[in-house]
Amino acid sequence: MSFIEFKHINKKYANAERNSVTDFCLTIEEKEFIAFVGPSGCGKSTTLRMVAGFEEITSGDLYIDGKRVNEVAPKDRGIAMVFQNYALYPHMTVEKNIGYGLKNMKVPAEEIQKKVDWAIRILGLEEFRNRKPKNLSGGQRQRVALGRAIVKNQKLFLMDEPLSNLDAKLRVSMRNEISKLHRELGSTTIYVTHDQVEAMTMADRIVIMKDGVVQQAGRPMELYENPVNKFVAGFIGSPQMNFYPVTVKGNQIQFRDGNQMILPDEAAARLGGRQGEMIMGIRGEDIKLDEQNLKLYSQNRQQAVVENAEVMGNENNLYTTFGGSLTVARVSKYELKEIGDTIEFVFLPSRMHFFDKDTEERICV
Amino acid sequence: MLTKKQKGINWLLTVGLLILSLFFLFPVVWMLANSFKPDAAITADMNTVAAFIPPAPGGSFFDNYLSILTNTNFLRYMVNTLFYAAILIVCGVVVNGLAGYALAKIHFPFRERWVLLILLLQIVPMETIITIHFLMIARVGLLNTVVGYILPMIVNPFNIFLFRQVFINLPDDVYEAAQLDFCSPLKYFFTMVLPMSKTVVATVSVFTFLNVWNDYLWPSLVFTSSNLLTAQIGLNSITSNENTTMGQTLAVITMVTIPVIIIYSLFSKQIVEGVTSTGSKEG
């Protein structure tokens, strides 16, 4: 049996015109790390807060560990939560913040001390144990918040954008710490973020939401390789997928700027003979500049002028305009070009995606 | 960086304000200095600078104070007042604090209207309400009792408003975190909300103390037994007694004034912070 089950969950706030969450259905297995990801206002935090019990469920059923919890108080749901703004108790020391829940659970003092010491040790907070939150850095505060969550031994962890207030470097190290903690504790985790990199790097499965509706749920690479619609394709991956409005006529792909390409057999097979206007998508790393690919797909060679180059060392982004759209090609340091250079490139046929012009759903026969 | 001209203006302003403050200090210094003198010395020094200089400490230095404390019940009245103030501070913080918290954080119908109504109560003159309070207390037979004195003074619309304005800015996620830490709403109020709002608690406590300490009308209506009287009533009865000397009068006024000055100087920072924080933008 699944550990958490969302059955047609809807959330509509009083006086709101539309649902914040619509027909949310999902099952989460025990020990899974699930990330809810999507742009601001997509309903991911609302869904998490419904799991926590801080938001009422308008309709539908929520089961945790086989028990319907719609009307169960937050404290009785067996959850621990890490908040975006840490939500530490400002007048308590690190030690007291971490042990406060245990004290209220009437755990014996020696056991509280043992658990608090354990949390402080594994989170590297030894030298800060007697400090108050205002005397800690953002990363240290977040670790205290994690400590407060882990000592209670709950089966379900909820994390609401826990890293969004940290700087980029700290975010990377905290990402690792959270993943490590998840593996060590073996708890089920629901992690809300608007950062697809966090979701991709940490989660076993990702749920992508837009306007309160689940767009796709699956393993990170599944979402990356086989997005069900243009929104998912554009949301997952950085830089985002390149999109071109095209017309497929016979075995020709016509771009808006007059460029043409022969429809490769592999792509044609996916289209199943469908013709007409549609949206074609290709990821930056699937635009190839190397000799081998240029030779292999020589009939589809294209040219463009480099308008901007983002140099990051190991991987670099070349910006051009092609097919009437801004195009980003991700190239290795050996293929790096200067601004103003003309580049020759091909699209990898097996990596071309096609989406319906109106519904934006993926065309795949 | 201040220019030379600005520095000059600041310096002039400081000197001007210092001179002005001396005018306010004169009566206090005069009162304090003469409270240690016998009546003959007070009259002799009246129109001279010596009126502002206390006598040299000696055998009769504290005579005025000692005679007040030994021959009247004034010490008891002071202790009574401190006791009432202590009870009212505790009850006031709890009751007004809980009301302020409800108005800030709990969603219920017409909440904003309630806030407005409580603010409007401020407009009603105290003398109007006090008649009703008196009739109610008399009807339930609580006249001349501590409970009868304290009950109507616990709820204070201004304090509710002060609490509400501070609590409204407390982050909601701390409450949510506390809920998951098995903290009941009431425990949250006492162990989280009040410690996180020390400034407003201090402000309300000081205001309550000053209210009780300076109140004359309500205790004079409620109390008839001399055992329960407050410092202000004691001050009035002592100073209006024909046998009380000028020195004794000044000594008793000094004893009533000193606690107020001490409290203001100790908590002036909190009072300013507490009142100014209520003007902050609602979260």
Interface residues (C-beta under 8 A of the other chain):
Chain A: A52 F54 A73 P74 K75 I79 A80 M81 F83 Q84 N85 A87 L88 Y89 P90 H91 Y100 G101 N104 M105 R148 K152
Chain B: P171 D173 V174 E176 A177 A178 Q179 L180 D181 F182 C183 K187 M192 P195 M196
